[in-house]
Structure formats: C-alpha cells, structure tokens
Amino acid sequence: MSEPQQNLPIESNHHGFGLSALITTGFVSAVAAFSASLLYFHYFPQVKETPAPIAVVDMVKLGMAVTKMSADGDQAAFLNAGRAVAMLKEYGYIVLDSRMVIAAPDHYVRTPAQIIEGAPDMEDGPGGYTPPQVIDMAGERHVGARQSIPPA
C-alpha cells in the first residue's frame, strides 16, 4: 500500500493585486470614461451662441423717416412703422428706444430701412440720444458744474 499523504499548508505568494488586475482596472476605467464622454456630448450637445432678441430703435430717426415718407406721398408710413414695431414684439424681440440705451453693439441697432420697407436710413439726420461726456477734461468747465467765486 501506499503511504498516506500529509496535508501540508500551501504558501501563497500573492500579495494584493497583481499586474493583470492593474491592467484590467486601467482598461475598464478608460472604457468607462470614453463611454461617459460620448453620452455627455450626445445628451448635451454644444449650443451655438445666438444673440438675444433685442432691437434698439432710434425713434427720432424713425419719426424723421416716417415724416419724409409721408411728405413724399406715402400716407400709410406711420401705420407701417407701428405695425413693424408690433411685429418685432410678436416675434419675441425686446424693442428699446435708443434714447434709453447707454451703449449697444451694432448688430442690435435697427435702422428705419430695416423696420419699414422703403424708408430712408436717415444716416445724416440727428440721432436720438447721445451719451454725455462724463469724464471732465483738465481745465474745462461744464454747464451746471459748481464754480467757486474767489473772495473779494
């Protein structure tokens, strides 16, 4: 007969994670990150920046254009101006009078020709509001500024 085998304890030389577990973890992490970025750009596509629906209208120039058109025989010019402003409002625009705006980019400003078909631009006409010169130049006096009277 054969001798009975003795049960000896087996030593393990695995100390924590091996190299294969490290490579597997790195590969799974890379796949998960790539998948997450694909899902993010699929569900949240980049939005093209569009300007806000704002129309800055110089009502003085618009009034001058309507007056000129009425003098030239266009009797419906005043009504067309009112309809055009109402249509801008209907399309979702915020219509601002240029006299109430301190500064605005040029793409927001609407000329009379853009508002009423056939209206002159009135480029040479006076504008509505011109911002005041708020920075005092050295040595200049402005109307309404305090002036001291030297003692006699």
Backbone bond lengths (Angstrom), bond angles and torsions (degrees), N, CA, C in turn:
res aa  C-N    CA-C-N  psi(-1)  N-CA   C-N-CA  omega(-1)  CA-C   N-CA-C  phi
1 M - - - 1.431 - - 1.490 111.36 -
2 S 1.199 111.63 165.42 1.459 116.65 -177.45 1.517 109.66 -96.82
3 E 1.284 112.14 157.42 1.467 117.69 179.95 1.518 110.25 -75.26
4 P 1.294 116.12 142.27 1.476 117.38 177.68 1.525 110.55 -68.33
5 Q 1.351 114.49 142.97 1.467 119.57 -179.58 1.517 109.55 -80.00
6 Q 1.271 113.02 143.10 1.460 118.37 177.67 1.520 108.94 -94.10
7 N 1.296 114.83 139.75 1.474 120.07 178.18 1.516 109.14 -85.30
8 L 1.296 114.74 104.09 1.452 119.73 178.91 1.533 109.47 -99.96
9 P 1.320 118.31 143.05 1.475 118.96 177.93 1.535 110.63 -68.45
10 I 1.337 115.02 138.55 1.460 120.67 -179.54 1.517 108.34 -93.68
11 E 1.297 114.29 129.60 1.465 118.19 178.83 1.514 109.85 -83.57
12 S 1.308 114.98 139.89 1.460 120.53 179.17 1.517 108.34 -107.23
13 N 1.291 116.20 133.71 1.462 119.56 178.24 1.536 111.60 -107.05
14 H 1.325 117.96 19.63 1.468 122.17 176.37 1.517 108.16 -90.83
15 H 1.289 115.01 116.18 1.458 120.15 178.48 1.524 108.06 -112.28
16 G 1.306 119.93 93.06 1.469 123.03 179.00 1.520 110.07 78.42
17 F 1.332 115.22 -146.44 1.465 121.40 -178.43 1.518 110.18 -81.56
18 G 1.274 114.30 145.15 1.452 119.91 177.25 1.520 110.25 -93.44
19 L 1.298 115.03 -179.59 1.456 121.91 -179.49 1.523 111.58 -63.94
20 S 1.322 116.78 -37.00 1.474 119.73 -179.83 1.529 111.19 -66.47
21 A 1.328 117.61 -36.84 1.461 120.65 177.99 1.526 110.31 -67.47
22 L 1.304 117.54 -35.82 1.461 121.72 178.50 1.530 111.15 -66.95
23 I 1.309 117.36 -43.02 1.462 121.80 178.32 1.529 110.34 -65.75
24 T 1.313 116.43 -42.54 1.472 120.95 179.11 1.528 110.81 -62.50
25 T 1.314 117.33 -43.08 1.467 121.34 178.76 1.520 111.14 -63.41
26 G 1.314 117.65 -41.86 1.469 121.07 178.07 1.515 111.97 -64.42
27 F 1.326 117.77 -41.33 1.466 122.08 179.35 1.530 110.88 -66.09
28 V 1.314 117.52 -44.37 1.468 121.26 179.00 1.526 110.33 -63.97
29 S 1.317 117.76 -39.56 1.469 121.19 178.54 1.523 110.86 -64.33
30 A 1.317 118.25 -42.39 1.464 121.77 179.65 1.523 110.97 -64.79
31 V 1.337 117.36 -42.17 1.469 121.04 178.60 1.530 110.17 -65.00
32 A 1.321 117.97 -41.73 1.465 121.41 179.61 1.536 111.02 -65.21
33 A 1.326 117.60 -41.44 1.466 120.70 179.42 1.530 111.22 -66.01
34 F 1.328 116.94 -41.83 1.460 120.73 178.58 1.526 110.72 -64.69
35 S 1.326 116.86 -42.83 1.468 121.08 178.46 1.518 111.15 -63.60
36 A 1.308 117.53 -41.45 1.465 121.06 179.37 1.523 111.01 -64.49
37 S 1.328 117.52 -39.88 1.467 119.34 179.27 1.524 110.89 -68.31
38 L 1.334 118.04 -38.08 1.469 120.33 176.31 1.522 111.06 -63.08
39 L 1.310 117.04 -44.15 1.469 120.12 178.49 1.517 111.47 -64.60
40 Y 1.322 116.99 -40.17 1.475 120.29 179.63 1.523 110.39 -60.63
41 F 1.318 118.16 -49.23 1.464 120.27 -177.38 1.532 111.94 -73.02
42 H 1.336 116.93 -20.70 1.457 119.21 175.74 1.530 111.06 -75.69
43 Y 1.328 117.08 -44.85 1.453 120.82 -177.18 1.526 113.29 -86.34
44 F 1.311 118.38 -21.55 1.458 122.48 178.82 1.523 109.16 -126.84
45 P 1.337 118.11 72.29 1.468 119.14 -178.97 1.526 110.43 -66.65
46 Q 1.313 115.29 155.85 1.455 119.80 -178.93 1.524 109.30 -66.85
47 V 1.317 115.98 134.82 1.455 121.86 -176.21 1.524 109.04 -96.30
48 K 1.313 115.39 130.32 1.456 120.21 176.97 1.522 108.33 -75.25
49 E 1.310 115.61 129.52 1.462 119.87 -178.20 1.529 109.25 -74.67
50 T 1.325 115.67 121.57 1.461 120.74 178.54 1.519 108.67 -114.16
51 P 1.322 116.89 146.63 1.459 118.49 179.05 1.522 111.06 -66.96
52 A 1.303 115.45 151.42 1.463 120.97 178.94 1.529 109.42 -66.25
53 P 1.329 117.22 149.06 1.460 119.51 179.79 1.531 111.40 -76.97
54 I 1.319 115.04 79.71 1.466 121.46 -179.68 1.517 108.16 -124.21
55 A 1.317 116.50 135.70 1.460 121.46 175.43 1.527 107.91 -124.67
56 V 1.316 115.73 118.37 1.468 121.33 176.36 1.525 106.82 -97.83
57 V 1.327 115.92 116.88 1.459 122.00 -174.94 1.523 108.98 -115.25
58 D 1.323 115.51 128.09 1.467 120.61 174.63 1.523 106.88 -82.67
59 M 1.332 115.95 99.88 1.463 120.83 -174.44 1.530 111.87 -67.14
60 V 1.337 117.79 -27.05 1.463 120.31 177.17 1.528 109.58 -66.31
61 K 1.318 116.66 -48.40 1.464 120.25 178.40 1.528 111.15 -66.09
62 L 1.324 117.08 -37.09 1.461 120.26 177.25 1.526 110.19 -63.57
63 G 1.331 117.11 -42.80 1.469 120.69 177.46 1.518 111.84 -63.80
64 M 1.331 116.88 -39.80 1.466 119.75 177.90 1.523 110.82 -66.11
65 A 1.326 117.70 -38.54 1.466 121.02 178.62 1.520 110.56 -66.15
66 V 1.344 117.44 -40.84 1.463 121.15 178.09 1.518 110.26 -64.79
67 T 1.338 116.95 -41.36 1.465 120.75 178.76 1.522 110.59 -63.16
68 K 1.325 116.94 -43.38 1.463 120.37 179.23 1.525 111.11 -65.01
69 M 1.333 116.30 -41.34 1.462 119.47 178.77 1.528 111.07 -66.22
70 S 1.345 117.78 -38.06 1.466 121.09 178.19 1.516 110.73 -66.09
71 A 1.331 116.69 -37.84 1.468 120.35 178.77 1.523 111.09 -68.20
72 D 1.326 116.18 -28.29 1.463 120.47 178.87 1.525 112.49 -83.14
73 G 1.321 117.89 -0.15 1.458 121.07 175.57 1.516 115.32 109.27
74 D 1.314 119.14 -0.55 1.470 121.38 178.43 1.527 108.11 -88.11
75 Q 1.336 116.05 96.79 1.463 120.66 -175.76 1.531 112.80 -76.45
76 A 1.319 117.85 -18.71 1.461 121.28 -177.66 1.527 112.20 -94.51
77 A 1.332 118.09 9.04 1.468 120.76 -176.30 1.520 111.50 -62.41
78 F 1.326 117.50 -40.73 1.464 120.51 -178.92 1.523 110.74 -65.19
79 L 1.339 116.54 -43.32 1.463 120.28 178.64 1.523 111.00 -66.44
80 N 1.326 117.06 -38.23 1.465 120.41 178.68 1.523 111.47 -63.94
81 A 1.332 117.12 -36.05 1.467 120.48 178.10 1.525 110.06 -65.16
82 G 1.325 116.54 -44.11 1.466 120.30 178.27 1.517 111.99 -63.64
83 R 1.331 116.72 -40.94 1.468 120.55 178.57 1.528 111.12 -65.78
84 A 1.322 116.17 -39.70 1.465 119.51 -178.92 1.528 111.19 -64.47
85 V 1.329 117.11 -41.80 1.468 120.25 178.33 1.532 109.37 -66.85
86 A 1.333 117.39 -39.74 1.466 120.70 178.12 1.534 111.04 -64.68
87 M 1.332 116.85 -36.37 1.467 119.52 178.93 1.527 111.27 -68.45
88 L 1.339 116.42 -37.35 1.469 118.61 175.82 1.527 109.65 -59.64
89 K 1.332 116.01 -42.38 1.462 120.40 178.58 1.528 110.30 -63.72
90 E 1.340 117.45 -41.62 1.463 121.76 179.15 1.519 111.98 -61.88
91 Y 1.322 116.96 -36.99 1.462 121.43 179.89 1.521 112.43 -77.23
92 G 1.327 117.51 1.23 1.457 120.71 175.88 1.514 114.74 96.62
93 Y 1.314 117.89 9.89 1.461 121.04 179.50 1.523 110.56 -81.06
94 I 1.303 114.54 146.44 1.458 121.25 168.33 1.518 105.00 -93.92
95 V 1.323 116.86 117.77 1.462 121.32 -176.36 1.525 107.75 -99.30
96 L 1.331 115.66 119.68 1.462 121.68 -178.62 1.517 110.15 -116.45
97 D 1.317 115.63 140.84 1.458 120.83 173.69 1.527 107.52 -77.80
98 S 1.317 116.82 134.61 1.467 119.98 -175.60 1.522 112.38 -64.30
99 R 1.327 117.67 -19.54 1.464 119.41 178.04 1.516 111.48 -72.52
100 M 1.316 117.77 -17.61 1.466 121.76 -179.91 1.530 112.44 -99.61
101 V 1.327 116.59 0.90 1.464 121.48 -178.03 1.520 108.50 -108.97
102 I 1.297 117.07 128.07 1.459 120.58 179.35 1.520 110.39 -75.74
103 A 1.327 117.31 -46.65 1.469 121.45 178.64 1.517 108.42 -154.52
104 A 1.338 115.54 145.64 1.465 120.81 178.06 1.526 108.29 -151.43
105 P 1.329 117.68 146.19 1.466 119.83 174.94 1.529 110.21 -63.63
106 D 1.324 115.68 155.16 1.464 120.86 -175.23 1.524 113.28 -63.07
107 H 1.331 118.71 -28.90 1.462 118.98 -177.11 1.525 112.83 -72.46
108 Y 1.331 118.67 -10.11 1.460 121.35 175.38 1.536 112.06 -90.87
109 V 1.308 117.28 -21.79 1.466 121.45 -175.08 1.527 109.37 -78.67
110 R 1.333 115.95 129.57 1.464 122.35 178.31 1.522 108.97 -108.91
111 T 1.328 115.81 131.04 1.464 120.87 177.45 1.520 108.92 -87.23
112 P 1.345 117.92 163.36 1.471 119.35 177.21 1.529 112.80 -57.22
113 A 1.333 117.99 -34.68 1.462 120.74 -179.94 1.532 111.28 -67.89
114 Q 1.334 118.22 -27.73 1.455 121.04 177.07 1.524 111.86 -78.25
115 I 1.325 116.51 -20.97 1.465 120.36 -177.45 1.528 111.29 -93.66
116 I 1.348 116.83 -46.14 1.464 121.69 -178.74 1.521 108.44 -115.75
117 E 1.308 115.94 129.41 1.459 120.14 179.22 1.523 109.73 -66.45
118 G 1.310 115.91 128.10 1.463 121.22 177.36 1.524 114.43 86.15
119 A 1.315 117.78 5.22 1.474 120.61 -179.61 1.519 109.85 -82.54
120 P 1.350 117.20 145.60 1.466 118.88 174.51 1.524 109.96 -72.05
121 D 1.338 116.52 153.10 1.466 120.71 -178.66 1.523 113.02 -72.36
122 M 1.309 117.37 -24.93 1.469 122.94 -179.10 1.528 110.80 59.00
123 E 1.330 115.56 41.21 1.468 120.62 179.15 1.527 111.19 -62.61
124 D 1.332 116.93 -34.97 1.458 119.78 -176.80 1.519 112.44 -87.53
125 G 1.322 118.17 -6.08 1.463 121.32 -179.33 1.511 111.45 -77.84
126 P 1.320 115.67 162.14 1.466 118.43 178.29 1.525 110.46 -69.39
127 G 1.306 115.51 144.78 1.459 120.26 179.35 1.504 110.82 -85.09
128 G 1.297 115.62 173.12 1.458 120.54 179.81 1.511 111.56 -74.13
129 Y 1.290 117.03 -76.54 1.458 121.84 -173.59 1.515 110.23 -111.69
130 T 1.306 115.43 130.75 1.458 121.14 173.34 1.525 107.03 -116.15
131 P 1.322 117.77 122.43 1.463 118.71 -177.94 1.521 111.17 -61.94
132 P 1.314 116.50 141.17 1.463 119.25 -179.19 1.517 111.84 -71.63
133 Q 1.309 115.47 158.91 1.461 121.10 175.25 1.521 106.42 -79.08
134 V 1.307 117.08 105.42 1.460 120.40 -174.96 1.520 113.15 -91.02
135 I 1.299 116.95 -14.75 1.464 119.47 179.57 1.525 107.56 -97.50
136 D 1.309 115.97 119.19 1.461 120.52 179.64 1.523 109.39 -75.97
137 M 1.299 114.97 129.57 1.452 118.95 174.10 1.530 107.97 -80.04
138 A 1.285 116.49 150.81 1.466 120.50 -177.71 1.518 109.95 -62.70
139 G 1.318 115.66 126.94 1.462 120.94 175.30 1.520 114.72 88.16
140 E 1.346 119.61 -5.73 1.463 120.38 -179.72 1.519 109.72 -92.95
141 R 1.329 115.46 146.45 1.460 120.71 175.61 1.515 108.13 -114.41
142 H 1.315 116.17 136.50 1.452 121.24 -179.15 1.518 109.14 -107.26
143 V 1.311 115.65 151.69 1.456 120.70 177.87 1.515 108.02 -62.64
144 G 1.303 116.94 133.23 1.453 121.19 179.36 1.511 113.36 90.21
145 A 1.307 118.33 -7.04 1.457 120.36 -179.98 1.524 108.85 -79.25
146 R 1.312 116.01 149.56 1.466 120.14 178.50 1.515 109.61 -66.97
147 Q 1.289 113.54 133.74 1.449 118.56 176.84 1.512 108.20 -123.04
148 S 1.302 115.71 133.20 1.474 118.25 179.76 1.526 108.68 -91.22
149 I 1.298 113.95 141.50 1.462 119.86 178.43 1.521 106.36 -99.93
150 P 1.346 116.03 125.45 1.467 118.16 -179.34 1.536 110.17 -66.39
151 P 1.327 116.51 144.31 1.470 119.14 179.60 1.532 110.65 -64.30
152 A 1.331 114.88 146.52 1.452 120.46 -177.16 1.505 112.11 -80.91
